[in-house]
């Protein structure tokens, strides 16, 4: 074969290869092409979306930094914010364990119980710094972590840049074990980009999500495109039905009629001191009121109403009111309603009565009598009016 024919053949084969590559990329992309964002503490407590068309969110739960696990305080609120916005929300972790297996397992043992996204959702390892000099050690660490993620009921993914993975990790082993599980970043520039440029696609086996920019909008935000539909993990039709059932169940619980539970306690409390309130079913919540030093407070009823537990209190100065003791949601939601309803004793005002005479007759001070009826001793009372005396 002469040189010109060989050169033509090489060019032809190269063109076929590039065409195959772009068809492969576009066929992957056609599976979903949903776009979304990823958040860390830099997107504040509620996160920031690029556009209304965003379908998914990855939010950082924390990670392993400098030899220790450091959780991000924005994680829980960002998950709630994304869920409220109707997005598919997933989790990622900064994976700075290098090739240390003990640290890798300890990291997963710490974070997996703290995942707030649904079972089946993605838990991605952000492995882009701190790799050891051993490709084998790094790869084994990642495999062990992904195995723990899967065993916990989540979908494992690996995030990084193509060059970093090629230098430090045997990705072919990981892809053989977990299929298309790579989330790769490759930016052509740092200009604002609202959609991916596939000319800069990080072509390698197993890519499921392409992070195509860190300037999804002016000011900076990562933009991602789902090539395979992997961000639908944990958000199947079945899980949506379950979520809808949970919402209906919660709504039904909120409509329930809650009882008033008897509770009496006296004592001297101090600023910011936690007071545990024990119900008849031995459940506990903590009060959120602030007391002044040395002030005596009497609780004479605990009222459970919708999302909050309230307690009626009487201060030593005779004034009374209600405070929130805590929320009633959680695994014991709806169970804090045992006990008997509190019954009040009423007195009907007669002609000639006064705050003083009624208070004396019932062993109360005028101030207490007036305050527990939402009035002051200067309020005029009338015959036929009912007052609470017990």
PEHU-V603876 format. One record per pair of residues at least 6 apart in sequence whose ideal C-beta (glycine too) atoms are under 8 Angstrom apart, sorted by the first residue. I is the first residue (numbers start at 0). J is the second residue. Records with the same first field share a line. If there is no record, write none. Layout:
I = J + J
This chain:
0 = 8
20 = 202
21 = 197
24 = 197 + 200 + 202 + 226
25 = 197
27 = 206 + 226 + 227
28 = 195 + 197 + 224 + 226
30 = 226 + 227 + 228
31 = 224 + 225 + 226 + 227 + 228 + 229 + 230 + 231
32 = 224 + 225 + 226
33 = 54 + 55 + 224 + 225 + 228 + 230
34 = 49 + 50 + 52 + 53 + 54 + 194 + 222 + 223 + 224 + 225
35 = 53 + 54 + 55 + 56 + 57 + 86 + 87 + 223 + 225 + 230
36 = 46 + 47 + 48 + 49 + 53 + 55 + 56 + 57 + 215 + 220 + 221 + 222 + 223
37 = 56 + 57 + 58 + 59 + 91 + 210 + 221 + 223
38 = 46 + 47 + 56 + 57 + 58 + 59 + 73 + 77
39 = 58 + 59 + 71 + 73
40 = 59 + 71 + 72 + 73
42 = 73 + 77 + 220
43 = 73
44 = 73 + 76 + 77 + 80
45 = 76 + 77 + 80
46 = 56 + 58 + 73 + 77 + 80 + 81
47 = 220
48 = 56 + 84 + 86
49 = 193 + 215 + 216 + 220 + 222
50 = 193 + 216
53 = 86
54 = 86 + 87 + 225 + 230
55 = 86 + 87 + 88 + 89 + 223 + 225 + 230
56 = 77 + 81 + 86 + 87 + 88 + 89
57 = 88 + 89 + 90 + 91 + 121 + 123 + 223
58 = 73 + 74 + 77 + 78 + 81 + 88 + 89 + 90 + 91 + 116
59 = 71 + 73 + 74 + 90 + 91 + 92 + 93 + 125
60 = 70 + 71 + 74 + 90 + 91 + 92 + 110 + 113 + 114 + 115
61 = 68 + 69 + 70 + 71 + 74 + 92 + 93 + 110 + 113
62 = 68 + 69 + 71 + 92 + 93 + 94 + 95 + 106 + 125
63 = 69 + 92 + 93 + 94 + 95 + 96 + 102 + 106
64 = 93 + 95
65 = 95
66 = 102
68 = 105 + 106 + 109 + 110
70 = 110 + 113
74 = 90 + 115
75 = 115
77 = 88
78 = 88 + 90 + 115 + 116
81 = 88
82 = 88
87 = 120 + 230 + 231 + 233 + 234
88 = 116 + 120
89 = 116 + 120 + 121 + 122 + 123 + 230 + 232 + 233
90 = 114 + 115 + 116 + 120 + 121 + 122 + 123 + 153
91 = 121 + 122 + 123 + 124 + 125 + 156 + 158
92 = 106 + 110 + 122 + 123 + 124 + 125
93 = 125
94 = 103 + 106 + 124 + 125 + 126 + 141 + 144
95 = 128 + 129
96 = 102 + 103 + 106 + 129 + 140
97 = 129 + 130 + 131 + 136 + 137 + 140
98 = 130 + 131 + 132 + 133 + 136 + 137 + 139 + 140
99 = 131 + 140
100 = 136 + 139 + 140 + 143
103 = 140 + 141 + 143 + 144
104 = 143 + 144 + 147
106 = 144
107 = 144 + 147 + 148
108 = 147
111 = 122 + 147 + 148 + 151 + 153
114 = 120 + 122 + 151 + 153
116 = 122 + 153 + 233
117 = 233 + 234 + 238 + 242
118 = 152 + 153 + 233
119 = 152 + 153 + 154 + 232 + 233 + 234 + 235 + 238
120 = 153 + 154 + 232 + 233 + 234
121 = 153 + 154 + 155 + 156 + 229 + 230 + 232 + 233
122 = 148 + 151 + 153 + 154 + 155 + 156
123 = 155 + 156 + 157 + 158 + 182
124 = 141 + 144 + 145 + 148 + 155 + 156 + 157 + 158
125 = 158 + 159
126 = 137 + 141 + 157 + 158 + 159 + 163 + 164 + 168
127 = 158 + 159 + 160 + 163
130 = 137 + 163 + 166 + 167 + 168
131 = 137 + 167
134 = 167 + 168 + 169
135 = 169
137 = 167 + 168
138 = 168 + 169 + 172 + 173
141 = 157 + 168 + 173
142 = 172 + 173 + 176
144 = 155
145 = 155 + 157 + 173 + 176 + 177 + 180
146 = 155
148 = 154 + 155
149 = 155 + 177
153 = 233
154 = 229 + 232 + 233
155 = 177 + 180
156 = 180 + 181 + 182 + 207 + 208 + 229
157 = 164 + 168 + 170 + 173 + 180 + 181 + 182
158 = 181 + 182 + 183 + 184 + 210
159 = 168 + 181 + 182 + 183 + 184
160 = 183 + 184 + 185 + 201
161 = 183 + 185 + 201 + 203
164 = 170 + 181 + 183
165 = 203
170 = 181 + 203 + 204 + 205
171 = 204
173 = 180 + 181 + 205
174 = 180 + 181 + 204 + 205
177 = 205
178 = 205
179 = 205 + 206 + 207 + 226 + 227 + 229
180 = 205 + 207 + 229
181 = 203 + 205 + 206 + 207 + 208
182 = 206 + 207 + 208 + 210 + 223
183 = 201 + 203 + 206 + 208 + 209 + 210
184 = 201 + 210 + 213 + 221
185 = 199 + 200 + 201 + 209 + 210 + 211
186 = 199 + 211 + 212 + 213
187 = 196 + 198 + 199
189 = 213 + 214
190 = 214
191 = 212 + 214 + 215 + 216 + 217
192 = 211 + 212 + 214 + 215 + 222
193 = 215 + 216 + 222
194 = 211 + 224
195 = 209 + 211 + 212 + 222 + 224
196 = 211
199 = 211
200 = 206 + 209
201 = 209
206 = 226
207 = 225 + 226 + 227 + 229
208 = 223 + 224 + 225 + 226 + 229 + 230
209 = 223 + 224 + 226
210 = 221 + 222 + 223
211 = 222 + 223 + 224
212 = 221 + 222
213 = 219 + 220 + 221 + 222
214 = 220 + 222
215 = 221 + 222
225 = 231
249 = 332
252 = 332 + 333
253 = 305 + 306
255 = 333 + 336
257 = 302 + 303 + 304 + 305 + 336
258 = 303 + 336 + 337 + 338 + 339 + 340
259 = 300 + 301 + 302 + 303 + 340 + 341
260 = 278 + 279 + 300 + 301 + 302 + 303 + 335 + 336 + 337 + 338 + 339 + 341
261 = 279 + 300 + 301 + 338 + 339 + 341
262 = 276 + 277 + 278 + 298 + 299 + 300 + 301 + 310
263 = 297 + 298 + 299
264 = 276 + 297 + 298
265 = 295 + 296 + 297
266 = 274 + 295 + 296
267 = 293 + 294 + 295
268 = 274 + 290 + 294 + 296
269 = 290 + 292
270 = 289 + 290 + 291 + 292
271 = 289
272 = 290
273 = 285 + 286
274 = 285 + 286
275 = 283 + 284 + 285
276 = 283 + 284 + 285 + 286 + 298 + 301 + 308 + 310 + 324
277 = 283
278 = 301 + 335 + 337 + 338
279 = 337 + 338
280 = 334 + 335 + 337 + 338
282 = 331 + 334 + 335
284 = 308 + 324 + 325 + 326 + 327 + 335
285 = 324 + 325
286 = 310 + 322 + 323 + 324 + 325
287 = 322 + 323 + 324 + 325
288 = 312 + 322 + 323
290 = 296
294 = 314 + 315
295 = 314 + 315
296 = 312 + 313 + 314 + 315
297 = 312 + 313
298 = 310 + 311 + 312
299 = 311 + 312 + 313
300 = 310 + 311 + 341
301 = 308 + 309 + 310 + 324
302 = 308 + 309 + 310 + 311 + 321
303 = 309 + 327 + 335 + 336
305 = 327
306 = 326 + 327 + 328
307 = 323 + 324 + 325 + 326 + 327
308 = 323 + 324 + 325 + 326 + 327 + 335
309 = 321 + 322 + 323 + 324
310 = 321 + 322 + 324
311 = 319 + 320 + 321
312 = 319 + 320 + 321 + 322
313 = 319 + 367 + 370 + 371
317 = 364 + 366 + 367 + 370
318 = 370
319 = 370 + 371
327 = 333 + 335
343 = 387 + 389
344 = 387 + 388 + 389
345 = 385 + 386 + 387 + 388
346 = 357 + 360 + 361 + 385 + 386 + 388
347 = 383 + 384 + 385 + 386
348 = 357 + 380 + 381 + 382 + 383 + 384 + 385 + 386
349 = 382
350 = 382
352 = 380 + 382
353 = 380
354 = 365 + 368 + 369 + 376 + 380
355 = 365
357 = 368 + 386 + 388
358 = 364 + 365 + 367 + 368
361 = 368 + 388 + 389
363 = 388
365 = 376
366 = 376
368 = 386 + 388
369 = 375 + 376 + 378
371 = 387
372 = 386 + 387
374 = 380
380 = 386
